[in-house]
Amino acid sequence: MDYSSLNAISPIDGRYHKQTENLRPYFSEAALIKFRVFVEMEYFLALCELPIPALKSLNTYNLDAIKSQIINMNDDDVMKVKEIEKTTNHDVKAVEYFIKDKFDQLKLSQYKEYIHFGLTSQDINNTAIPYSFKAGMMVVYYPQLQELINILKDLAKEWEHISMLAHTHGQPASPTRLGKEIMVFVERIENQLELLKVIPYGAKFGGATGNFNAHHVAFPLINWKKFGNDFVNNKLKLKRLQNTTQIEHYDYLAAQFDGIKRINTIILDLNRDFWTYISMNYFKQKIKEGEVGSSAMPHKVNPIDFENSEGNIGIANALLEHLSAKLPVSRLQRDLTDSTVLRNIGVPLAHTLIAMKSTVKGLNKLLLNQKEIQKDLENNWAVVAEAIQTILRRENYPNPYEALKDLTRTNTEINGNTMAQFIDGLKISDILKTELKAINPSNYTGI
């Protein structure tokens, strides 16, 4: 067994490390270093394309090959950056020195002072972090959420004709169809997903306090605002914010966290519904040989996957709430509270990923217990009272609601016979009686 996972403080990197490992290329410390190096090199190459006068002679080099040699970092390269940081006590400056060392090795020393030229650390952080966040969302989050949506759609299709007693306020209510109730969650998730996907990935790029001060004083004839927009919007495919302090103001990021949180809340709602259906015996669960449901009660098969998902969503949403509330707030042109908070973006996403995978696992275990569902319908004939009184209203029958209310609240047992006897006692035509008697809890499910 991997003892590093046994000694991990967080279950993300311990118990659940296998479930969250595909987030590491985007949200780990090593990932942040690699994305910083990537942005630094893309920026340097953009300066070459201007070109800055001192970089004109670099056109004789294969710039793509140079970039490739630097950004394709191995574990030793990452550790080298961390070693440099022990001296600098500044993570972004350590990246700058690492790249400059590489330039020395490639005999490009005369150009190395244009690494990180005119920039502040947040020009790198506030592009590298949204870039990595976007990549993680595209590669990991959205596909996992789509898998959940696809399973729900498959189950909705499979069970679209299964009549089921609805419950409002925990009480028997007008019947519905199981497939439709699942589609309620599909629609809710897809609506929020559509909103989430249109939120831009905002980035800050403009020097120490957002005004390109150093750039402009060094090369006043260059349109640095246009350069910044081209670099961020076209090369990095992010959205450069035009008026910033030293940092990106994180309003878009906060909106994305709120969007993820809303989707999580819908999944939590789904978890609780299926947990309840299992407790009502509407579903059995597939049993895996060797698994134990309880240390004391051998008969138990607990709905642990839905419970696990609910618990992880609780943690994820608490962290997302903090991130979205804290990050947009910074004193004057910048304080450092965003720095340590930004390092935790991967944590709520990891708990969200665990939650979605657990929900998928729980859904794949479900075994429909149609006999129990049908039994519940048969035991609740009172729910067709709505149908009968509505048709009687259509026929202008006097006080139909009150008549059905008296029937359903005074009789201890309402079944098919009770309802048929009530209909026979109504002063209506035989044709209308036949229409009313055709209604039962299984077919009164609407459209």
N, C-alpha and C positions, 0 to 999 in steps of 0.2 A: 504494500500500500504506500501511496505517496504521503510521507510524513509531513510535508509542508502543508498539505490540506488538513491533516489532523491538528496541526498547531495554529491554523489560521484563526484569527479573532472573529472575522466575519464569516458566516455560513456561505456567503457568495463565493468565497475562495476556499471554503472548506467543504462542507457537506454537499453543496450544490455546484462545485467548481466545474463539473462536467456539463451541467446544464447552461452554464453562463460563459464557457470558454470562448465561444464565438464573438463575444463582446470585447475580448481583450485586445484585438488588433485596433480598436477604436477608442478605448477608454482607460487603458492601463497607463502606468507611468512610462513604460517603454514606447507605447503608442504615441503619447503626447510628445515625447522627444523626437520621434520619427516625423510626425506631422510638422513640428516646428522646423526641423531641418528641411523638409520639403518646401515649406513656405519661404524660408530664407533663400533657398536656391532658385525658386521660381521668381522671387523678387530680383535677385541678382541678374538672372537671365533677362528679365524685363528691362532692367537698366541697360543691359547690353544692346537690346533692340532699339532703345531710344535714338541713337546711342549716347551715353555719357562719353565725352571726348576721350577720356583716359582708357575707355573700354573698347575703342574702335578696333584696336589691333587684335582683340580676342576673336574677331570674325574669322581669323585663319584657323582657329581651333574648332574641334567638334564639340560644341557646347552641350549637346544632348548626352554625349559620352561622358563629359565631365560631370554633369548633373547625375547621371546614372551611377557613377562610381561613388558619389557622396551620399545620395538619398537611399541607396539600397544597403541599409545598415544591418549588420549582424549583431549578435548579443555582445560581442567584444566592443563594438562601436558604441553601443548604448552604455555599457559600463565605463567606457572612456569619458563620455559626457558626464556621467555621475562622478567620476574621479575629479574632473575639472571643476565641477560644482562644489566639491569640498573646499576648494581654494576660493572660488569666486563668491560662494554663498548666494549665488544668483543663477537661477536655472536657465534663463534665456541667454544670459551672457556666456554661460558654459557652452551652449549650442553654437554661439558665434565663434568662440575660440576653437571649438572642435572643427568647424568648417574651415577656419583659417589654417589650422594644422594640416588639414587635408590639402588645401591649396599649396602649402609649403611642400608637401610630399609630391604633388603633381607639378612642381616647379612653376607655380602661378603666383608666387609671392607678391609680385608687383601689382596684382589686382585685388589682393585680399582685403584692403581697407574699404572696398565697396560692398563687402559683406555687412549687412545690417546698417547700410549707409543712411544716415538721417532718421533712423527709426527709434522708437521706444519699444520696450518689451511687449507692450499691449498691442502694437501693430502686428506682432507675431502671434501672441496668444489669442487675440480677438479675430484672427483669421484661421489659425490652426484648429482652435477648438470648435467653431461652427462647421469648419470643413470636416473634421473627424466626426462630429455629431451627425451631420448630414449623411456621411458615409455609413455610419452605424445604423441610422434609421433606415436607409435604403437597403442595406445588405442583410440586416438582422431583424429589426423591429417590424417593418412592414410585411415581409414574407411570413413571419410568425403569426402576425395578426390575421393575415389573409388565410393562413392554414386554419385558424380557428373559425373564420367566417365560412370557409368552404365546407368544413365539417358540419356546421350549423345548417347550412343550406342543404346539404345531403340528407341530414336527419329530418329537416322540414319537408323535403320532398318525399322521403320514405314514409313519414307519418302524416302526410297532408290530409288523409281521410279518416284519421283516428279521432272519433268524437270523444270529448272529455269534459267533465264537469268543471266549470270555472269557479273561482273563489274570489269574492270581493269582501274585504274586511274579515277574511277568514271564514266566511259563510258561503254555502252553496249559491251559485249565481248562474245566469243564463249560460248554457253549454257553449263550448267553443271547440276548436280543433287543435290537436297537439301541434301539427305542422305550422299552423298560423301563429300560435303562441311563441314558437321558436323564431319565426320570421320577425316578430316584434323586436327581438334582440338584434337580429341581422340588420334591420333597417336603422335601428338606433346607432349601432356601431358604424355602419357605412355612412350615415349622415355626419357623425363626428369625425370620421376619417377624412371625408371630403373637406371639411373645414380645416383640419390639421394640415393637410397636404398643401394648402394654398398659402400658409404662413411662410414668409421668406426666411432664409437663414442669414441673419444680419451680421455684418462685420464692420469693424472700425479699422481704418488705415489712413493715418494722417500726421504722424509724428507725435511729439511729446504731449501736446495738448490739443491735437486734432487740426492744427492750422498749417501743416507742412512748413513750419518755421525754418528748420534746418535745411530742408530741401531748397526752399525759396532763396535763402540767403546765399547758398552755394551756387545755385544755377537759376537765377531770377528769370531767365527767358523761357524756361520750360514750363509748360502748363501742367503743374503737378496735380491739380484736381482732376484733370482729364486722365492723366497717367494712373492715378489711384483708382478712378472708376473703371478704366480699361483693365487694370490688373485684377481687381477684386471681382468685378461683374463678369468679365469675359474670360479671363484666364482661370480664376478659381471657381467661377459659377456661384458666387455668393452675392449678397446685396450690400453694397457699400453705403453706409449711412453718411449723409452729407455734413451734418453738424454734430460733432461729438466733443466730449472732453478727452481726457487721456484714455478713456475706456469706452467700449461699446456700451450703450445704455441698457441692453438686454431686454428691451420690451418685447421684441419678437420671440426671444428665447423663453421669456415668461409665458407668452401666449402658447407656445408649443408645449411647455410643461403643463399648463392648464388643460390643453387639448388631450394630452396623454392621460391626465388625471380623470377627465370626463369619460374617456373610453374605459379606463380601469374601473370606474364606478359602475358602468353598464355591465362589465364582465362580472363584477362582484354581485350585482343584482341577479344576473343569470345563475351564478353559483348558488345563491341562496334559494332560488326557485327550484333548481334541480335537486339540491339537498332536501328540500321540503317534499318534492315528488317522491324521492327515494324513501323518505320517512313515512309517506302515505302508501307505500308499496306499489306505486305506479310503475316503478322500475326496480328490477333486480340488477345486480352487478356481476360481471364476469369474474370468475374466481381463478386466480393464478396459483398453480400447484406450489405448495410450500409456504405461501404467504399466510400471515397470522393477522386477524383483525383485532384481537384483544388478548392481552397477556393472561386474562382470567376467564373470559367467556368464549369458549371455542366456536360458538355459533355465529359470532358477529362478523359482518362484512361492512366496515364503516365507509362512509362517503368521504374518505380522507383527501382525495384529490381536489374536490371542491372546497374543502376546508383549508387545505394548504394554499390554494389559490387565493382564497379570501384573506388569509393572514398576510400573505406577501403583498397583496394589493394595499392592505392597510398601511404597511411600512412604506411602500412605494409612494402612495398618495401623501403621506405625512411629509416625506422628503421633498416631493414635487411642490407641495404647498409652501414649504420653506424656501425652496429655490426661487419660485416665481414671486414670492413676496420680498425676499431679501435682495436679489440681484439688481433690480432696477433702482435701488436706493444707494447713493454714494455721496459722501460729503464733498461739496464744491467740485473741483475738477477731477478728484479721484481719491478714494481711500483704498486700503488693501483688503477690505473684507471680502471682496468678490473673489480674490485669488484662491483662497483655501476652499471656498464654497464651490467654485467651478470644477475643482478636482473631483467632486462627488457626483457629477452628472451621471456617470455610469452606474452608480449605486441604485437609484430608483429604477433605472432601465433594467438592471439585472433582476431586481425583485419583480418587475413587471414581466420580464421574460419567463422567470420561474412560474409566475402565476398563470400566464397564458398556456405554457406547456402542461401545467397541472390540470387546467380546465380541459384542454384537448384530451389528456389522458383519461380524465373522468368521463368525458362524453363517449370515448371509445369503449368504455366498460359497460355502458348502459344496455340493459336487456329489457325491452318493453314487456310489461305485465298487463296485457290488454284485458285479461279476465278481471283484474282488480279495478281497472278503469271503468269497465262496463258495469261492474257490480255497483260502483259508486253512483253511476248514472241511474241505475234502476232503483237505488235507494233514495233518490231525490226527485221524484216526480213533481214535486211542488214547483220546480224551476220552469215548468211549461205554463204555469199560471200567467206569466207575462204574455205568452203567445196567445192564450185563449182570451184574456181580457182585451188584448189589442184588436183581435178579430171582432170581438163583440162590440167594441167601440166603433169599428168600421161599419158595423150593421146597425149602429145607433141603439144598441141594447141598453136599457136603463141601469146605471150604476154597476158596470161590469167589474171595475177595480175593487169596489167594496165587496162584491159577491165572492170574488176569488180570494180576497183578503180573509174573509170569514172562513172560507173553506180551508185554506192552507194554515191558518193560525189556530184553529179550533180542533182540527183532526190530529190525533197523535201519529197516524200513519197515512201518508199519501202515496198511493201506488197507481198502477194503470187502471185497476178496477174502480178505485175510489174516484179517479178523474172521469172515467166513463160514466159512472153513476151520476156524477154531478152534471155532466153534459146532457145526459138523458133527461134530467129534471128541468133543463132550461126550456123556456117557451120560444123555441126557434125551429126552423124547418129541418127536415131530415137531412137535406143536402148539406146544410151548415153543420149539423151534428157530425156527419161523416167527415167533413173537412177538419173539424176540431179533434175528432178521435184519431185522425191520422198523425197528429203531432205527438211525438214522444221525446224523451231526453236525448236520444241518440241522433235524431234527425233535425232537432231544433238548434241548428248551429250557424244559421245566417249564411252569409256569402263570403 
